[in-house]
Amino acid sequence: MAGSTELYGLAVGLMIAVVTAPVGVSGAVFLLPVQLSVFGVPSPAVTPTNLLFNVVAGPGALLRYRRAGLLNSPLTRRLVIGTLPGVVIGAVVRVFAVPGATVFRLLVAGLLMPLGLWLIARTFRPARPSAPAAEPSRLIVTGLALAVGIVGGIYGIGGGSILGPVLVGRGMPVSQVAPAALASTFVTSVAGAAAFALLSLTGSGDVAPDWYLGLACGLGGLIGGYLGARLQPRLPETALRVLLGALAAAFGTLYAVQSLR
């Protein structure tokens, strides 16, 4: 039975990563409800299990983006600088003062559903050459990354699901945002997983990750992420923006439904 669970985890991780990697989303935000509802991972162990998925799955897409020369950018550095301390703060909050799961789901639904629909509408709206969208400032990007890092540390989701729609909606191309978002997700997931490993030595309850399931899902994500990143250059910018918006809206809808159960 355990072996079947890991095989299902590998398949789920692969399918999620193929779809989400081209737009800079690790897929952990989709994997979280699957781990809770289908695989029955207890809380708060589901958070480090999701972070473990990001750690194992991340190099697949990042390797492809590195070969294309897309990782060494100022945006990547700003996102990492913001999310890295945030995820450590979030891990501490998760273990010692975690908010209720229902509140989290409602917050995610309230953010991602309108954000995704707005991005889709903005993509299809005719561009206005006289009033181009201004890219967010360095301070705003770093502050947003810090907030997303805290959320990622608490709930084990990839920050790309939030950072991507916001930055792309502000006029930045998906081809620039996706590698930076995935890089920051990977770095902060390593830090977050390490923080939970240390906290599991002092905390009580299910703090350590489900190692077998996390590694299985991550292996699937490793393969799927590489394939998804390889697929990205073959997709037009409009298709990528619509895909990112649709994923954000789908994430929000999923969490809204779960919060009402």
Buried (B, 14 or more C-beta within 10 A) or exposed (E): EEEEBBEBBBBBBBBBBBBBBBBBBBBBBBBBBBBBEEBEBEBBBBBBBBBBBBBBBBBBBBBBBBEBEBBEBEBBBBBBBBBBBBBBBBBBBBBEEBEEBEEBBBBBBBBBBEBBBBBBEBBEEEEEEEEEEEBBEEEBBBBBBBBBBBBBBBBBBBBBBBBBBBBBBBEBEBBBBBBBBBBBBBBBBBBBBBBBBEBBEEBEEBBBBBEBBBBBBBBBBBBBBBBBBBBBEEBEEEBBBBBBBBBBBBBBBBBBEBBEE
